[in-house]
Amino acid sequence: MDGRAPGAHNMAIDEALLETARRPVLRLYGWEPSALSLGYFQDAQTVDFALCAREGIDVVRRPTGGRAILHARELTYSVVLPPQHRFAQVGVAESYRLLSAGLQRALTLLGLGAQLAKKPASGLGRPSPGQSEAALAAACFDAPSWYELVVGGRKVVGSAQVRRKGALLQHGSIPLFLEAERLFRLLRFRSEDNRKRAKASLEAAAAGLVELAGRPITLHELASALVRGFEEALSVETYQDSLTATERETAERLEIKHRSSAWIMERKEERTRP
């Protein structure tokens, strides 16, 4: 496990590994202090920055899409694959399926009967009449997408993927505790009623591993299960390593960007592929 670090540092390393992408990497890490990460295309105006500052919570923007995630009592995984890797040479949905097999095996090792959701559940993730856009912006866990994992019908891993020059980065949050109330408190809503409805919707659609397992699960136990799960499901061998000099220098350069308020606040334009 790569330890706990500030949000800008974590995102800079993930992006540096993608930018250099010379070897397959499985990275497991935590966040210190807790952080709210926004999807690449998400409008930052949905965030209550003043409250985040008062509570000592970092706000960062991920290089991947999706919606806001509160990184607190959870473990984040990231997988980076170079262009020549067989999993990077298939389509997005297929690569999700392949990598999700490792996550599914890890949860099985923890005693959780996880299943792959092949498409979003009908009706989840859509705003009800009168809901603000923040309700959608908040809930990266509000519905499973391609081949994401559910236990008892509730989503337990929130993943996102991006590709650059053929290289692949997929990372995701695996919460031990969902902390929906804390998440929605950090986001702006048109009314408290909208906030309550969004929170109730999220809690019905997602859960933390400890809640579902009915027993304590430590970060070390989860990390060990993830390593073994990827090894067994994907027939690979893993070994501990550190960043190369090139990866470290790239991460240091990118961390300046990820710490920039201009980068966080900038409204990215989502472009569809031709």
Beta strands, then each sheet from edge to edge (+ up, - down):
strand 1: 4-5
strand 2: 25-31
strand 3: 35-38
strand 4: 58-61
strand 5: 69-71
strand 6: 74-81
strand 7: 115-117
strand 8: 148-151
strand 9: 154-155
strand 10: 158-164
strand 11: 167-175
sheet 1: 1+ 2+ 6- 11+ 10-
sheet 2: 4+ 3+ 5-
sheet 3: 7+ 8- 9+
end
